[in-house]
Amino acid sequence: MNVTLPEQIPPLAEKFVAACTQEGIPAVPDYNGAEQIGASVLQFTIKNNARHSAAVAFLKPVLERKNLTVISQSRVHKIILQNKRATGIEVSDARGTVTQHFANKEVILSAGAFQSPQILLLSGIGSAEELKKFGIECTHELPGVGKNLQDHYWSGVSCKTNIPTSNSTLKPLNTITALLKYLFTKKGPLARSPLEANAFYCSESQLNRPDIQFHFGSLGISGDYSTDFYDINTFTKEDGLGILAIILHPKSRGFVSLQNNNPESAPLIQPNIFQHPADRELLTKALKKAINIIHAPAFQPYLKGEINWPAQLDDAFLQEHINKTLETLYHPVGTCKMGSDEMAVVDAQLKVRGIEDLRVIDASIMPTIVSGNTNAPTIMIAEKGAHMILTN
């Protein structure tokens, strides 16, 4: 797995770091090094200017191993239990055929913060009262399964620029040019992330870890809220920049449950965003800091007018802006948390408490969410879990 900087640092990314320093956030050369708090260009898990996923880095190179069989387009229905010992799994394929696969040693559950608890619940592991609602017999009482859901949430600010940014790449001719350049040279606008720089920040001086994160991108957002972040066709072609203001340690807790006892159904996901009022207060504070960063002298030569998203900067409008723009950063964790209290699902060896030969190894085991992106920490959990299995 490669963690690296982009080959060519976009100019506005450097201006973002400079603007942060002018607003009291120091520049830091490596936020994965000795000091996390500060501003810097983003590091990426990339290779040959393409996202280097865990599947590409770890699984693809060993697909030909005789002791490995990969079955795709399948869904795990449940874990097979015998006398509180995991012995295998029940799976359906794309045609709906149900088969069972049995383990010689352990069953490892790595389905993520949403589907790991779903599979445990479908297997009868969870709250007996909750399982009864779906007609599932409780084979092992573990009330913490699916509870403790945490994520990172953000809103953002944007301003138009007088220099070309990623918005220009969205123009049809520029898109074709950029695509051809990437296909033939692996360079150009499509060879880098739309997010270019990052900052970790403490909202209070007494904090020993950041509670706010900023992502900077050379990409402007329409001020009329017509931009759909999941539809590239809705992004404005007018050049701009944007800052995502992210809260890292929300006090609110959500949960994952079942909609029914059908394994083919999606789980019920209730994030309970802003259940605790402190989270909205912190996000508001983060937005105001992002506004100050855009107003810093380092950005002024490149801006075209005032901040246009949100169109007004008073407190009342900021709350309306948050309501319209609030997004997840897709960092769900915590629903099979590690610990020793009554709500813990796995122990320090990632073994499901009270069940033999069953471990959960993914982001769901985090008791509390980390102070940053979850991709690398989850890979670390997998590395540590693999070591535990081999040395068991």
C-alpha positions as CSV (number, residue, x, y, z in Angstrom):
1,M,0.0,0.0,0.0
2,N,1.6,3.3,-1.1
3,V,0.9,6.5,0.7
4,T,2.3,9.4,-1.3
5,L,1.9,13.0,-2.4
6,P,0.7,14.0,-5.9
7,E,3.5,14.4,-8.5
8,Q,2.5,18.1,-9.0
9,I,1.0,20.1,-6.2
10,P,-1.9,22.3,-7.5
11,P,-1.2,26.0,-6.9
12,L,-4.3,26.7,-4.9
13,A,-3.5,23.8,-2.5
14,E,-0.3,25.7,-1.5
15,K,-2.4,28.9,-1.1
16,F,-4.8,27.0,1.2
17,V,-1.9,26.0,3.4
18,A,-0.7,29.6,3.4
19,A,-4.2,30.9,4.3
20,C,-4.4,28.4,7.2
21,T,-1.1,29.7,8.6
22,Q,-2.5,33.2,8.4
23,E,-5.5,32.1,10.4
24,G,-3.4,30.4,13.1
25,I,-3.2,26.9,11.8
26,P,0.4,26.0,11.3
27,A,1.8,24.3,8.3
28,V,2.8,20.7,9.0
29,P,5.0,18.6,6.6
30,D,3.4,15.2,7.5
31,Y,0.1,14.9,9.3
32,N,0.8,11.2,9.6
33,G,4.1,12.0,11.3
34,A,5.1,13.4,14.7
35,E,2.5,16.2,14.6
36,Q,-1.0,15.8,13.2
37,I,-2.4,19.3,13.9
38,G,-1.8,21.7,11.1
39,A,-2.3,22.3,7.3
40,S,-0.6,20.4,4.4
41,V,-1.2,19.0,1.0
42,L,-3.1,15.8,1.1
43,Q,-1.5,12.4,1.0
44,F,-3.1,9.6,-1.0
45,T,-3.1,5.9,-1.4
46,I,-2.2,6.0,-5.1
47,K,0.0,4.1,-7.5
48,N,0.7,5.1,-11.1
49,N,-1.7,8.0,-10.6
50,A,-4.7,5.7,-9.8
51,R,-6.4,4.9,-6.5
52,H,-4.6,2.0,-4.9
53,S,-7.4,0.2,-3.1
54,A,-7.0,-2.5,-0.5
55,A,-8.3,-5.0,-3.0
56,V,-5.7,-4.0,-5.6
57,A,-2.9,-3.8,-3.0
58,F,-3.5,-7.0,-1.0
59,L,-6.0,-9.3,-2.7
60,K,-5.2,-9.0,-6.4
61,P,-1.6,-10.1,-6.1
62,V,-2.5,-13.4,-4.3
63,L,-5.6,-14.4,-6.3
64,E,-3.7,-17.4,-7.7
65,R,-2.9,-18.9,-4.3
66,K,-4.2,-22.5,-4.0
67,N,-5.4,-21.8,-0.5
68,L,-7.6,-18.9,-1.6
69,T,-11.0,-18.9,-3.2
70,V,-12.8,-15.7,-4.0
71,I,-16.5,-15.8,-4.6
72,S,-18.0,-12.6,-5.9
73,Q,-21.6,-11.5,-6.5
74,S,-22.7,-13.3,-3.4
75,R,-24.4,-12.3,-0.2
76,V,-23.8,-13.8,3.3
77,H,-27.1,-14.7,4.9
78,K,-25.8,-15.7,8.3
79,I,-23.0,-17.3,10.3
80,I,-23.7,-20.9,11.1
81,L,-23.4,-21.5,14.9
82,Q,-23.2,-24.8,16.8
83,N,-23.3,-24.5,20.6
84,K,-22.1,-20.9,20.5
85,R,-19.2,-21.8,18.1
86,A,-19.0,-20.4,14.6
87,T,-18.6,-23.3,12.1
88,G,-19.3,-21.6,8.8
89,I,-21.5,-19.3,6.7
90,E,-24.6,-19.5,4.6
91,V,-24.4,-17.7,1.3
92,S,-26.6,-17.0,-1.8
93,D,-25.1,-16.4,-5.2
94,A,-26.4,-14.1,-8.0
95,R,-28.9,-16.7,-9.1
96,G,-30.3,-17.1,-5.6
97,T,-28.8,-20.5,-4.9
98,V,-28.0,-20.9,-1.2
99,T,-24.9,-22.8,-0.2
100,Q,-23.0,-23.4,3.1
101,H,-19.3,-23.1,3.6
102,F,-17.6,-24.5,6.6
103,A,-14.5,-23.4,8.5
104,N,-11.7,-25.6,9.7
105,K,-10.6,-23.0,12.2
106,E,-12.2,-19.5,12.4
107,V,-14.9,-17.4,10.7
108,I,-13.7,-13.9,10.0
109,L,-16.4,-11.2,9.5
110,S,-15.2,-8.2,7.5
111,A,-18.4,-6.7,6.1
112,G,-18.0,-3.1,7.4
113,A,-19.8,-1.0,9.9
114,F,-23.2,-1.5,8.3
115,Q,-23.2,-5.1,7.2
116,S,-21.1,-6.8,9.9
117,P,-23.8,-6.0,12.5
118,Q,-26.5,-6.9,10.1
119,I,-25.0,-10.4,9.6
120,L,-24.5,-10.9,13.3
121,L,-28.2,-9.9,13.9
122,L,-29.4,-12.3,11.1
123,S,-27.3,-15.0,12.8
124,G,-29.1,-14.4,16.1
125,I,-26.3,-12.5,17.8
126,G,-27.6,-9.3,19.3
127,S,-30.3,-8.0,21.6
128,A,-33.0,-10.7,22.2
129,E,-35.7,-8.1,22.4
130,E,-34.7,-6.5,19.1
131,L,-34.3,-9.9,17.3
132,K,-37.8,-11.0,18.5
133,K,-39.3,-8.1,16.5
134,F,-38.0,-9.8,13.3
135,G,-38.8,-13.4,14.2
136,I,-35.2,-14.3,14.7
137,E,-34.2,-16.6,17.6
138,C,-31.5,-15.1,19.8
139,T,-28.7,-17.6,19.9
140,H,-26.4,-15.3,21.9
141,E,-27.3,-12.1,23.7
142,L,-25.0,-9.2,22.8
143,P,-27.0,-5.9,23.1
144,G,-24.2,-3.8,21.6
145,V,-24.5,-5.2,18.1
146,G,-25.4,-2.4,15.8
147,K,-25.2,0.3,18.4
148,N,-22.6,3.1,18.8
149,L,-22.6,4.2,15.1
150,Q,-20.4,7.1,14.5
151,D,-19.3,9.0,11.4
152,H,-17.7,12.3,10.2
153,Y,-20.1,15.0,9.0
154,W,-19.5,18.1,7.0
155,S,-20.9,21.2,5.4
156,G,-18.9,23.6,3.3
157,V,-18.1,27.0,1.8
158,S,-17.3,28.0,-1.7
159,C,-16.1,31.0,-3.7
160,K,-15.6,31.8,-7.4
161,T,-12.1,32.3,-8.7
162,N,-10.5,34.3,-11.4
163,I,-8.2,31.4,-12.5
164,P,-9.1,28.0,-14.0
165,T,-9.9,25.2,-11.5
166,S,-11.4,21.8,-11.8
167,N,-14.7,23.3,-12.9
168,S,-13.2,24.2,-16.2
169,T,-12.4,20.5,-16.7
170,L,-16.1,19.8,-16.7
171,K,-16.6,21.7,-20.0
172,P,-17.1,19.1,-22.7
173,L,-14.0,19.8,-24.8
174,N,-11.8,20.1,-21.7
175,T,-13.2,16.8,-20.3
176,I,-12.3,15.0,-23.5
177,T,-8.8,16.5,-23.5
178,A,-8.2,15.6,-19.9
179,L,-9.5,12.1,-20.5
180,L,-7.2,11.5,-23.4
181,K,-4.2,12.9,-21.5
182,Y,-4.9,10.6,-18.6
183,L,-5.4,7.5,-20.8
184,F,-2.2,8.1,-22.7
185,T,0.1,9.7,-20.0
186,K,-1.6,9.1,-16.6
187,K,-1.2,12.8,-16.0
188,G,-3.4,15.9,-16.0
189,P,-6.5,16.9,-14.0
190,L,-7.9,13.4,-13.9
191,A,-4.7,12.1,-12.3
192,R,-5.4,13.9,-9.1
193,S,-8.1,14.0,-6.5
194,P,-10.6,16.9,-6.5
195,L,-9.5,17.3,-2.9
196,E,-6.0,18.7,-2.7
197,A,-5.1,19.9,0.8
198,N,-6.1,19.3,4.4
199,A,-5.9,20.8,7.8
200,F,-6.5,19.4,11.3
201,Y,-7.6,22.0,13.9
202,C,-8.5,22.2,17.6
203,S,-11.5,24.3,18.3
204,E,-10.4,24.8,21.9
205,S,-6.8,25.4,23.1
206,Q,-7.0,22.7,25.8
207,L,-7.8,19.9,23.4
208,N,-5.0,17.3,22.8
209,R,-6.4,16.1,19.5
210,P,-8.1,17.8,16.6
211,D,-11.9,17.9,16.6
212,I,-12.2,19.7,13.2
213,Q,-10.8,18.8,9.8
214,F,-10.8,20.9,6.6
215,H,-10.6,19.4,3.1
216,F,-9.7,21.9,0.3
217,G,-10.5,21.4,-3.3
218,S,-10.1,23.6,-6.5
219,L,-13.8,23.0,-7.3
220,G,-16.6,25.6,-6.9
221,I,-20.2,24.8,-5.9
222,S,-23.3,26.6,-7.2
223,G,-24.6,29.2,-4.8
224,D,-28.2,28.2,-5.5
225,Y,-27.9,24.7,-4.0
226,S,-28.5,23.1,-7.4
227,T,-25.3,21.0,-7.2
228,D,-25.9,17.4,-6.5
229,F,-22.6,15.9,-5.2
230,Y,-23.6,12.5,-6.8
231,D,-24.2,13.9,-10.2
232,I,-21.3,15.5,-12.0
233,N,-23.6,17.1,-14.6
234,T,-25.0,19.4,-11.9
235,F,-21.7,21.0,-11.0
236,T,-21.1,24.5,-12.2
237,K,-18.7,25.2,-15.1
238,E,-17.7,28.5,-13.5
239,D,-14.3,28.2,-11.8
240,G,-14.2,28.2,-8.0
241,L,-12.7,26.7,-4.9
242,G,-14.3,25.1,-1.8
243,I,-13.5,24.0,1.7
244,L,-15.3,21.2,3.5
245,A,-15.6,21.8,7.2
246,I,-15.7,18.4,9.0
247,I,-16.4,17.5,12.6
248,L,-14.2,14.6,13.8
249,H,-15.7,13.5,17.1
250,P,-19.5,13.9,17.1
251,K,-21.2,13.2,20.5
252,S,-24.3,11.8,18.7
253,R,-24.6,8.1,18.4
254,G,-26.6,6.2,15.8
255,F,-27.4,2.6,15.2
256,V,-27.7,-0.2,12.6
257,S,-30.6,-2.7,12.8
258,L,-32.7,-4.8,10.5
259,Q,-35.6,-3.9,8.4
260,N,-36.8,-7.5,8.3
261,N,-35.4,-11.0,8.5
262,N,-34.6,-11.2,4.8
263,P,-30.8,-11.3,4.3
264,E,-31.3,-9.8,0.8
265,S,-32.7,-6.6,2.4
266,A,-30.5,-3.6,3.2
267,P,-29.9,-2.9,6.8
268,L,-31.7,-0.1,8.7
269,I,-29.2,2.7,9.2
270,Q,-30.1,5.5,11.6
271,P,-27.1,7.9,12.1
272,N,-29.0,10.2,14.5
273,I,-27.0,13.3,13.2
274,F,-27.2,16.2,15.6
275,Q,-28.9,14.2,18.3
276,H,-26.5,16.0,20.6
277,P,-26.7,19.8,20.2
278,A,-22.9,20.1,20.6
279,D,-22.4,18.6,17.2
280,R,-24.3,21.4,15.4
281,E,-22.4,24.0,17.5
282,L,-19.1,22.5,16.5
283,L,-19.9,22.3,12.8
284,T,-21.1,26.0,12.9
285,K,-17.7,26.9,14.5
286,A,-15.9,24.9,11.8
287,L,-17.8,26.7,9.0
288,K,-16.9,30.1,10.4
289,K,-13.3,29.1,10.5
290,A,-13.4,27.9,6.9
291,I,-14.9,31.3,6.0
292,N,-12.0,33.0,7.7
293,I,-9.6,30.9,5.8
294,I,-11.1,31.9,2.5
295,H,-10.9,35.5,3.6
296,A,-7.2,35.2,4.4
297,P,-4.8,37.3,2.4
298,A,-3.2,34.3,0.6
299,F,-6.4,33.6,-1.3
300,Q,-7.4,37.2,-2.2
301,P,-5.6,37.6,-5.5
302,Y,-7.4,34.5,-6.8
303,L,-11.0,35.2,-5.7
304,K,-13.8,36.5,-7.9
305,G,-16.2,38.2,-5.6
306,E,-17.4,37.2,-2.2
307,I,-18.2,33.7,-0.9
308,N,-21.3,32.5,-2.8
309,W,-22.1,29.3,-1.0
310,P,-23.6,30.2,1.5
311,A,-24.8,33.4,0.1
312,Q,-25.1,35.0,3.5
313,L,-22.8,34.6,6.5
314,D,-25.0,35.5,9.4
315,D,-25.7,32.8,12.1
316,A,-29.3,32.2,11.0
317,F,-28.4,31.7,7.3
318,L,-25.5,29.4,8.3
319,Q,-27.9,27.1,10.2
320,E,-30.1,27.0,7.1
321,H,-27.0,26.3,5.0
322,I,-26.1,23.4,7.2
323,N,-29.6,22.0,7.0
324,K,-29.4,22.1,3.2
325,T,-25.8,20.8,2.7
326,L,-25.1,18.4,5.6
327,E,-23.2,15.4,4.3
328,T,-21.5,12.3,5.6
329,L,-17.8,11.8,4.8
330,Y,-18.5,8.0,4.5
331,H,-16.5,7.0,7.6
332,P,-18.9,4.8,9.5
333,V,-17.4,3.0,12.5
334,G,-18.2,1.6,15.9
335,T,-21.2,-0.8,15.5
336,C,-19.3,-3.9,16.7
337,K,-17.1,-2.0,19.1
338,M,-14.1,-3.5,20.9
339,G,-14.1,-3.4,24.7
340,S,-15.0,-5.1,28.0
341,D,-18.2,-3.3,29.0
342,E,-21.7,-4.8,28.5
343,M,-22.1,-3.0,25.1
344,A,-18.8,-4.3,23.7
345,V,-19.1,-6.8,20.8
346,V,-15.5,-8.0,20.4
347,D,-12.7,-8.3,22.9
348,A,-9.0,-7.1,22.6
349,Q,-8.3,-10.0,20.2
350,L,-11.3,-9.0,18.0
351,K,-13.1,-12.2,19.0
352,V,-16.9,-11.9,19.3
353,R,-17.6,-12.1,23.1
354,G,-19.2,-15.3,24.1
355,I,-18.8,-17.0,20.6
356,E,-15.9,-19.3,19.8
357,D,-14.0,-19.1,16.5
358,L,-15.6,-15.8,15.3
359,R,-13.9,-12.5,14.9
360,V,-14.9,-9.2,13.4
361,I,-12.1,-7.3,11.7
362,D,-13.1,-4.0,10.1
363,A,-14.0,-0.4,11.0
364,S,-17.0,-1.5,13.1
365,I,-14.7,-2.5,16.0
366,M,-13.5,1.0,16.7
367,P,-14.9,2.1,20.1
368,T,-14.6,5.7,19.1
369,I,-14.0,7.3,15.7
370,V,-10.4,8.3,14.8
371,S,-9.3,11.9,14.3
372,G,-9.2,11.7,10.5
373,N,-10.0,9.6,7.4
374,T,-10.7,5.9,8.2
375,N,-9.2,4.1,5.2
376,A,-5.6,3.8,6.6
377,P,-6.7,3.0,10.2
378,T,-9.0,0.3,8.9
379,I,-6.1,-1.3,6.9
380,M,-4.1,-1.2,10.1
381,I,-6.9,-3.0,12.0
382,A,-6.8,-5.6,9.2
383,E,-3.0,-6.0,9.5
384,K,-3.2,-6.3,13.3
385,G,-6.1,-8.7,13.0
386,A,-4.2,-10.9,10.5
387,H,-1.3,-11.0,12.9
388,M,-3.6,-12.1,15.8
389,I,-5.0,-14.9,13.6
390,L,-1.5,-16.2,12.7
391,T,-0.2,-16.0,16.2
392,N,-3.3,-17.4,17.9
